[in-house]
Amino acid sequence: MTLCETGSRGLIGAVFGPASEYETTYARRLLPQVNDSMLVLADRGFDADDFLAEIAATGAQFVIRITARRRPAVLAVLPDGSYLTRLGMLKLRVIDSTITMTTSDGQTLCEHYRIATTLLDHRSDPAETLVQLYHERWEIESAYYALRHTLQDGLVLRSQDRVGLEQELWAQLIVYQLLRTAMVDAVESRPGTDPDRASFTIALETARDQVILADAVSGGTAHGGLVGTIGLAVLAGLLPPRRPRTSARSVKAGRTRYPTKPAEPRPRQSKTIHSLTVTLRMAPKAPPQPSYDCQDQRKAVAGIRSMGAGNRNRAFHLMAIEPERPWRPREVAIALGIRNYASFATQMTQWAAEGLLKKIAYGTYTLADTWKRTILTDVNGA
């Protein structure tokens, strides 16, 4: 796993190990490389509440796609249709959008994107701008293509032991990084040149020629060193501006001919995108403000039940309607339409252990003071 710059596709950090560990396990080892000058982009595999909080703790901002299974609570709706929510202890802004693409052969494709970001101001960071910015996350796939296909050229690592494998991996990463450095130096010598136009294949083949000819060793280089030679070759063979295109992300040679998932709507072969439209979805209706009136309270409970949010968010917003009242797991579960009372009681016990609830008696809870202030502030729109 790597932390990759979207512009240069250079690597800020890299970690590797057994496949038995989770992606977020490796991603946490890269967090020391993240700082407050960065904006982190990541896909749906990294939307765990704890991990998002750890990214925010580095001081960096982030724009991360979250899964469709999430139903974040709506705390405040912003003018551009995005809304504020809270995942764990982190206050975030959620943007729902539909991307509509028309390919060169007339095919129309639609995809739903839901992203969460720490950029809360809709004026300085409009929702549509952030949706378009998220597309830059795919630059890391181009970096991996250069590493796995262009540099490796179909070869596999030869070592039969862990130490040898680690040496080979670090060697590959070092060569990749040196080539990217030479490419960036070349592109920066021509202000305004898009780094996407620098060809990794040209840089690699030029470097191989220099090694084979021993040009840098014999002193025969005409351009002042190895990096200069690579840079001149890259500038001489700049790629045309990238055209927008789309294709299916699927295994080329699947293990079975009997697919278990719906067919991928995107074309199997790459197609040029003729037009692309971003349509922002309006946020669902925010839950009503807390009230002690019995009739209004019933309406509030009904609104929270219809939110579709996770158990914790829904439970906490329900408890915030009467913040001083002691609540038992069974009555919360009944109010929210949760059938498995025993499992929900275990959840509330865990939330109390985490300091999110206060246990005031056996099987009886109230909101912790910190969460009580937070939820009441958010619901009232402060």
N, C-alpha and C positions, 0 to 999 in steps of 0.2 A: 504494500500500500504506500502511496506517495502523496505528498502535499505539493501541488504543481501550480506554477504561475500560468494564468490563462493567456497572457499576451505572448511571452517568449516560449512557453511550454518547458521552461527550465524547472528543475526539481529543487524545492526548498528542503525537503527531507524525505527519507524512505525507510521503511521497516519491512521485515518479512519474517516468516516462521511457519509453523504447522498450520494446515488448513482447518484443523479442529477448533481453532479459536475464532471468535466472532470478529466481524469487521470493526465494530466499535472498540474492541480491545486493542487492535493495532492503531486505530485512529487516535486513541487516547495517548499513545506513545509519541504521536506527532504534535500534540498540543503545545509542548514547550517551544516549538518553532513558530507558533502563532502569536502575533502581537497586535497592539491597538492600531497599527497602521493598515491592517488588512480587512478585506471583506471576503468572508469564506462562503463558497458555494458548495453544496453537497446534495446528493440525491435522497430518495425516500428511505434508503437503508440506514440513515443516520439521524432519524427524527425522534429518537428516544429522549424523554424529558431530561434525564440526568445528563446526557451527553450535550444537549443544547445548552444547559446551564453551565457546563464546564467550558464550552466555547466562549460563551458570554463573559465568563470569569477572566479570560485572557485579555479582555478589553476590545477584542475584535468584534465587528458587526458580522451578521450572517444573513444569507438568503438561502433557505433550504426547503426543498419540496417535502411535503408531508403526505402521508398515505390517505387514501379516500375513506379508510375505516374510521379515521378520527372525526369527531363531531365537536369541535372546540366551542366552548361557551362564548356567547356574544356579550361582551361587556360594554362596548360603545361602537356605533356604526359611524364611519368617516364619510365625508362627502363623495369620495371617489368609489364607494361601494365596498372598500376593505373594512375590516373591523378589528378592534382590539380584543384580545383574549388573554388567558393565563394558562400556561402549560407548566405544571409544577409550581415553582415560585417565580417563574420568569414571565414578565409581561411582554407579549408579542403582538404583532400585527399580521393578520391573515388575509391573503389575497386569493380569491377564486376567479379563474378565467377560463375561457374556451378559446383554443387556438384552432383556427380554420385555415387549411391550406388547400390550394388548387394547383395540381401538378400540370406539367406541360401537355399531358395527354387528356386533360379535362377531368381527372379524378379529384373528388373533393374529400378531404380527410379532416376529422375533428378530434381533438383531444382535450381532456379536462386537466388543468393544472391547478394545484392548491399549494401555495408557498407560504412559509412563515418567515418573518424577518424581525430583527431588532430595530430596523429603521422605522420608527413609529410616526414620523411626520409626513403626512400625505402631500404637503405643499413642497417640501424640498425633495422628496422621493416619491413621485407619482407612481401609482400602482402599475400602469402599463409599462413604464420605464423599467421597473423591477422585473416584470414578467419577461421582457425582452432581454434584460441583463442575465437572467437565469440561464438562457440558452448558451452563454459562454462556458457553462460547466462542462459542455461536451468537448472542450479543448483537451481535457485530460485523456479522453479516448484517443485523440490523435497522438498524444504523447505515448500512450501504451502501444499504439499501432507501430510507431517508430521503434520502440523498444523490442517488441515481440516479433515483428515481421520484417521490418527493414534491416534492423541491426542483427537479429538472429538468423534471418533468412531461412526459416524453417528448421533450424538446428535445435537440438535439445542440449541441456547442460550435461556434461560428460562425467562429472565427479560422482562417485559412489558413496561418499561419506559427507556428513554435515559440514565439516570444516572446508572441504573442497568446494561444496555447493555455495557456501557463503562467499568464498574467495571469487568464484566465477560471477556470482550476482553483483558483488561490489565492483568487479572489473567492468561488467557491462554498464552499470550505472555511471561509473566514472567516465567511460568513453562517451556515453550519451551526453553527460553534462558538459564535457569539454567541447563536443561538437555544437551543442546549443549555445555555449558561450561564444564560440567563433561566429556562429550565425547571427547572434544578437549584436556583436561588435560590428559586423558587416552592415546590418540593417540600420543601426544607429548612425552610421556614417552618411546615410542619405535621409535626412529629416523628412518625415511624412510618409515613409515607406511602411506599409502594414507588415508586421513580422510574420503574418500568415503566408506571405508570398515567398518566404525563404524555404528552399527545398532541402529537407533532411537527407534525401537520397544523394543529391549532388554533394553535400558536405561530406557524407560518409565515403562516397567513391573517391573524392579528391583526397581525403585523408588516407585511404588505402593505397592510392597511387604514390603518395609521398613516402609511405612506409616501405612499399615494394622497391621504389627507386632509391631509397635512403637519401633523399634529396637534402633533408635538413642536416644529416650527418656529414655528407660530403661537401657541404657548403655551396651546392649548386643552385640553391633556390634563388629565384630572381625577384622575389617580392618581399624580402625582409622577414622570412620565418614561416613556420608551418601554418599558424593561424591566419596570417595575411594571405597565404595562398588559398586556403579554404574560403576565406571571406570574399576574395575576388571571384572565385568560381561561383559562389552563391549569388553574388550581385549580377554576374553575367547570365545567370539562368533563373532569374526571378520568375515565379509562377504568375499566371494571370490572376486578377482579383477573384476571390472565391465566389462561386455561384451558390445560391441557396438550393439545397436539395434534401430529399428525404428517402429513406428506405427502411425496410423491416429490420428490427433487431431480433434476430432469431438464430438458433443454432443451424449452421449450414448442413451438417450431417447429424440429424437427430438419432437417438438410440432406438426409437421405435417409429414405425410408419403409421401408428394409430394415435393421432394427437389427442391430448386430453383437455387442451385449452381451445377457446374460440380462435378462429383463424386471424392472423395478424392483418389488420386492415391496410397497413402501409405496403407499398409495392415491394416485391422481393428484390428487384433490380432498382438501383438508384435512379430517381426521377428529379428533374429540375422543378423547383417550386416557382410557379408563375405568379401567384399572389398569396399573401399571408395576412390574416386579420386577427387581431387580439380583441376579444369581447370580454369585458369585465362583468362578472356576476355580482348582483347585489347581495349583500349579506342577509342571512336570515334574521327575522325579527328578534331584537334583543329581549331578554326576559324582563318582566315588569319590576318596578322598584318594590322594596320591602314594605309591607303594610301589616298592621295588627288587626285590621278589620276582618271579621270572619269571612265575609263574602269575597272581599278582595284577596284574602289569603288563599281561598280555594282556587281562585283564578290564577294566582301566582304559581301554585303547585301544578296546576294543569299546564301552564306555560313552560315550567321547568321540565315536566315530563315529556313535552313535545320537542324539547330542544335536541334530543338525540345525542347529548354530550356524554363523555365518559362518566362512569359511576362517581368518581371523586368530585369532578366539577359540579355535577348535578346535585350530589348530596350536600356539598358545601353551600351552594346557592340556596338550597332549600333551608338549611339550618340558619342561613343568614337572614331569613324572613323573620325569625324570632331568635336573635343572637344570644339572648340570656337564658333561653329555655333548655333544660336537659333533654337529650334525645336518646332513644334506644334504637339499636340497629333494625329491629323488626318494624317499628313505625316508620322509619325512614325508607326502608325497602318497600313497604306497602304503598307509601305515598308516591314513590317513583316507579311503581310497577315492576319491581325486581322480585322474582319468584323464589330464588335460592337464598333464603334468609341466612342459613348457616354460613354460606360462603361470604355473603356480604358482611356478616358480623365479624368474620376473620379479617376482612379488608379494613373495617373500622378500627379493629385492634391494631393493625399494622400502621394505620395513619396516626393513631395515638402514640405508637412507639417512635414514629418519625417526628413527633412534635407538632403535627398539623391539627390534631384534636386534643382536647383536654379531658382526661378520664376523671369524672367527679364522683363516681360510685361504680359498683359492680354492674357492667353492661350498660353504663350510662355515660354519655359524652356531651360535650359542648365544643364549639369552635375555640381553637387556641387564640389568644389575644392578637397575635400577629396576623393570622388569617382573617380574624373577625374584622380588623381595621381595613385590611386589604380588599376583601370582597365588598364590604359596605361602601368603600371609596369608589371601587370600580363600577358597581351597580348604579350608584348615584351619579356616575358620569364625571367625577372629579378628575 
